[in-house]
């Protein structure tokens, strides 16, 4: 009789042990973000730490600073109140989507262009920054625009960024070198591994500010509207973020942050991004 009970209890115990594991796994990515944020008084943001002007790690302080970071903090307080906390988690172009889908972050604000392909798996906020893809070259370069990227030239891009696909379409004969982040990409350009670097103009302006020997040239050849990426099934949170962005533009906070980060950048126009 005892042996019979053991045989009956063992499968039941296995089922009971598996149930909490599966439910916990589901809750991480599929929990209601807005409800959780209000309960914890915190929103977890994925931000870049390698992109000057938008999200860059300050080596001295260890803090990530930039326009995207300030926007994340401002949106958090707009949604949760003055005591709301924005928790920052470092992401790259390659890790943004997996970290959203896995529930590691609530939202990503990291120079992420709204594209039809991304909208199939993610939801996006309203546009908060209208960027456009351009190229960065060393002063004196014969390359003046994307049209000069021909056979025999090499352009550097970043993995996980749609700028790589865009430049392949715009300049199909050029060779494209893909690196893991913008810091590596800019270092590669300066060391002569490529003739040009391509990504969104706002990011390139940050690089030219860092080293005036490199300039943004040729205008833009695509439209790259930045949105805040959020996992599917989080409509209340998306609506709250959109409301916050609208309020920040109405109360002047958005304009102040644009001026703070881009006001002194040569060639930058506020009209381009609004």
N, C-alpha and C positions, 0 to 999 in steps of 0.2 A: 504493500500500500504506500509506504514511504517513497519507494522508487517511482511509483506512478505519479505521485504528487510532484516529485522533482522534475519528471519529464514534462508535466503540464506547466509548471511554474517557469521553467527556463525560457520557453518562447515568449511568455508574457513579460518576463523581466527584460528581455531583449527589446521588445516593442516599446516598453516604458522608457528604457534608456535612450532609444533612438528619437522618440517624440520631442523632447526638449531641444535636442541638437538641431533637428530640422527646423523647428520653429524659431530658434535663435538665429540660424543662418538666414532665414527669410527676413527676420525683423531688421537686420543690419541694413540691407539695401532697400527694403520696401516699407519701412516705417514711415509714418506721416511726419515729414520734416518740419513743417510749421508748428505742429503740436509739440514735437520734441524740443524745438528751439525755444518756444515759450516756456516750457517746463524747466529747461536747463539754463535759460537766459543766454544761450550761446548759439551762434551759427558757425559751422566749420567750413572754411573757404579754402579751395585749392588755388594757389597763386604761384606765379613763376618767381624764381630767385636769380635768373640769369639775363634778365631783359631790362636794360637801363630805361628809365622813365616810367616803366609800367610795374616792374617787380624785380628788384635787385637786392641781393644780400650785402649789407654793409659789413665788411670784414672786421672793422673795429668794434662794432656793437653787437654783431650777430643777428641784427634785425633785418627783415625784408621791408624795403621801402619802394614806393612808386605810386603812380596814378591808380592802377588796379587795386592796390592794397588800401589806399585811402577811400576808394569807392566802396570796397567791401566793408570797411569800418563804418562809413556813413550810412550805407544801406542797412547794416545791422542795427544801428541806433534808431533809424527811421522806423524799422519794423518792431524792435523790442523795447525801445525807449532809451533814455540817456545812459542807463546802466547796462545795456546790452553789450555782450562781449563777442568780438570777432576772433575766432581761433584760426590761425593761419597754418596751412599745410603746404609744403613745397611740392610742386608738380612740374613736369616738363611737357613739351608738345606731344611726346610719345606716351606719357602716363596719364594724361588728363582723362581720357574716356574710361580706361579700366578703373581708375580710382572713383569716378562717379558711379559706374555700374556696380562696383563692389561695395559701395556705401562708406568708403573711407572719408569722403567729404560730402557736404550737403550741396555744395555748388562750386563751380569753377569760374573764376573771373581772371582770365590769363590770356589776353590777346587772342581769343578764340573766335574765328570767323563763323558766322551762321551759314551753313551750306545745306543743300537738299539731302546729301548723303548723311550728314550728322543728324539732321532732323528726323531721320528714320529711326534712330536709336536714342536720341536725347530730345529734351525740350529746351527752348531758349527763351530768355527774356527779350524784351524790346531792345533794339539797338542802343548801345550806350556810347559807341565811338565808331565813326565811319572812317575806316582806314582804306588804303589802296596799296597794291603791291608795286614796289619799285626796285631799283638796284643801287648798290653802294660800290663805289670804285675808288681807287687811289687818285688823288689829284694829278692831272696830266694824262690820265688814261685815255686811249683812243676810243674806248667804249663810252658812248654818250647816251645810249638808250637800249632797251631790250632788243631792238632791231640789229644792233651790232654784235649780239651774241650768236655767232655763226660757227660753222665747223672749224675746229682748231682752238676755240675758246672754251674755258671751263668756268662754270658758275657754281657757287657753293649755296646749299640750302640746308634745312633742318628736318630731320626725320619726324614724321607725325604732323607736319605742317602742310596745309594744302598748297602752299607757295611752290613746293617742288613740282606738283602736277601742273600748276599754272604756267611755270616757266618752260616746262617740257612742251606745252601746247604752243606757247608764244614764240619759243626759239627751239624747235625740234632738232636742230643740227648741233647745238652746243652739248658739251658733256656736263652732267650734273653730279657733283660730289655732295653726298648727304652726311651730315654729322649730327651728333646727339643733342646739342644745345647751341644757343646763340654765342655763348662765350667761346666755345671751341670753333665755331664757324668764323667769328671775327678774327681769332688768332690765326686760323688757317689762311684767311685772306691776307693778313699782314705778313705772313711768312711766305707768301707767293704760291700757295697751293691752288689758288684760283685767280681768275681775272676779275671776278665780280662776286658780290654776295647779294642774294635776293630774298626778300621777305616784305612784310608790310612797312610802309613808309614811316609810321610812327616809331617802330623798333629801330629802323635804320637811322632815323634822326638821333636817337639815343647813342648809337655807335659813333656817328660823326661828331657829336658833342664830346664824347669821350676822347676821340682822336681827330682833330681838325684836318689832318692830312688825308682824310677820307670823306667823300662827299656823296650825297644823294643826287642822282642825276636822271634825266629823261622823263620826269613826271611819273604818273601811275599808269599801269596797263591792265589793272583789274579793280573791282570794287570789293572791299573786304569789311563788311559790317560786323563789328564785334558784338557778341551777346554773352550773357551769363548762362552757362550750361548747367542744366539740372536734369536729374533722372526722370524718365517717363513716370506718369502716375502721380505727380506732385502738383496738380493744378492750383490748389490753394496757395502753395509757396511761390509758384511762378507769378500768380496774381499779386501777391504781397510784394515781391521784388519789383514788378513793373510799376506798382503804385509808388514804391519808394523812389525809383529812378525819376518818375514824373515829378514827385515832390521836391527832389534835390535840384532839378532843373528850374522849378518854379521859385524856390526860395533862395536861389543864387549860389548854393553850395557847389553845384556842378561847375559853374563858370569859374569859381575860385580855385577849384582843384585843377582845372585845365590850365589856368594862368600860372599856378604854382609849379606845374611840371613841364609845361610846354611854352610858357610865355617868353623865355629867352632863347629858344631854339631857332637858329637861323633858317629861314625858308618855311617855317611852320605857319599855317593859316588856320585860325579857328573855324572859318567857314568850311574847311575841308572835312571836319569831323562832326559837326553838328547835324 
